[in-house]
């Protein structure tokens, strides 16, 4: 997806609307709630911030992706969970309160960890003279586009709760539509590149998607986190903020190829997350039947 006036204006505005919608669903209590789930929260953050980037790095190395595509996938791994994770967690009977808290904390932490992971990836996968590092000005720009709308949304929710409640659903619908528009735009404008690289990019992206949800669900379960919270963590880690990743690839790094892994991932995750939600819940039904007896 080449840079254009539409990209430079629409993408930041679109991301701002999505983050505003997230803010309308957050309160300060969501941040305080972290103390109520110390074990689940700690495990989730370790999976999100440490295990997932390491797993993605190993997958990229094993897959032998071209440098720009490798950086694009690492960029996705460094991105926080998206607001869509809250919806899928609710539909899958996950702990939505934990999801909201994780989204809030991850959105803040990622502003510090994402530049570190991306710059490492740029330095490792691309020759030193062939990449554009994340400049401080651009990092501040991402800060503003992410945190400012979230803060505005939280202020609106605090001062005008009834209005925020009325606007919550329309903004979420608008966010989903905007995400689809962005993904379709990337696919249309990069259809030839996608056709050329899908055989090498499709499987690694799908595998990373499945592994993300598996890490988010099974590691907490192995560490005795209750199932409802494990589902929430699986959704949070498996559903990334593809819009943020695409924005950074296009507007910060000025590299259209790096936007392809997030675009493909954002398409696949809608289907894989639905399958994941179904699979983790079919185990509940036999248990419920036995309890009924």
Rosetta blueprint (number, residue, H / E / L):
1 X L
2 X L
3 X L
4 X L
5 X H
6 X H
7 X H
8 X H
9 X H
10 X H
11 X H
12 X H
13 X H
14 X H
15 X H
16 X H
17 X H
18 X H
19 X H
20 X H
21 X H
22 X H
23 X H
24 X L
25 X L
26 X L
27 X L
28 X H
29 X H
30 X H
31 X H
32 X H
33 X H
34 X H
35 X H
36 X H
37 X H
38 X H
39 X H
40 X H
41 X H
42 X H
43 X H
44 X H
45 X H
46 X H
47 X H
48 X H
49 X H
50 X H
51 X H
52 X H
53 X H
54 X H
55 X H
56 X H
57 X H
58 X H
59 X H
60 X H
61 X H
62 X H
63 X H
64 X L
65 X L
66 X L
67 X H
68 X H
69 X H
70 X H
71 X H
72 X H
73 X H
74 X H
75 X H
76 X H
77 X H
78 X H
79 X L
80 X L
81 X E
82 X L
83 X L
84 X H
85 X H
86 X H
87 X H
88 X H
89 X H
90 X H
91 X H
92 X L
93 X L
94 X L
95 X L
96 X H
97 X H
98 X H
99 X H
100 X H
101 X H
102 X H
103 X H
104 X H
105 X H
106 X H
107 X H
108 X H
109 X H
110 X H
111 X H
112 X H
113 X H
114 X H
115 X H
116 X H
117 X H
118 X H
119 X H
120 X H
121 X H
122 X H
123 X H
124 X H
125 X H
126 X L
127 X L
128 X L
129 X L
130 X L
131 X L
132 X L
133 X L
134 X L
135 X L
136 X H
137 X H
138 X H
139 X H
140 X H
141 X H
142 X H
143 X H
144 X H
145 X H
146 X H
147 X H
148 X H
149 X H
150 X H
151 X H
152 X H
153 X H
154 X H
155 X H
156 X H
157 X H
158 X H
159 X H
160 X L
161 X H
162 X H
163 X H
164 X H
165 X H
166 X H
167 X H
168 X H
169 X H
170 X H
171 X H
172 X H
173 X H
174 X H
175 X H
176 X H
177 X H
178 X H
179 X H
180 X H
181 X H
182 X H
183 X H
184 X H
185 X H
186 X H
187 X H
188 X H
189 X H
190 X L
191 X H
192 X H
193 X H
194 X H
195 X H
196 X H
197 X H
198 X H
199 X H
200 X H
201 X H
202 X H
203 X H
204 X H
205 X H
206 X H
207 X H
208 X H
209 X H
210 X H
211 X H
212 X H
213 X H
214 X H
215 X H
216 X H
217 X H
218 X H
219 X H
220 X H
221 X H
222 X H
223 X L
224 X L
225 X L
226 X L
227 X H
228 X H
229 X H
230 X H
231 X H
232 X H
233 X H
234 X H
235 X H
236 X H
237 X H
238 X H
239 X L
240 X E
241 X L
242 X H
243 X H
244 X H
245 X H
246 X H
247 X H
248 X H
249 X H
250 X H
251 X H
252 X H
253 X L
254 X L
255 X L
256 X L
257 X L
258 X H
259 X H
260 X H
261 X H
262 X H
263 X H
264 X H
265 X H
266 X H
267 X H
268 X H
269 X H
270 X H
271 X H
272 X H
273 X H
274 X H
275 X H
276 X H
277 X H
278 X H
279 X H
280 X H
281 X H
282 X H
283 X H
284 X H
285 X H
286 X H
287 X H
288 X H
289 X H
290 X H
291 X H
292 X H
293 X L
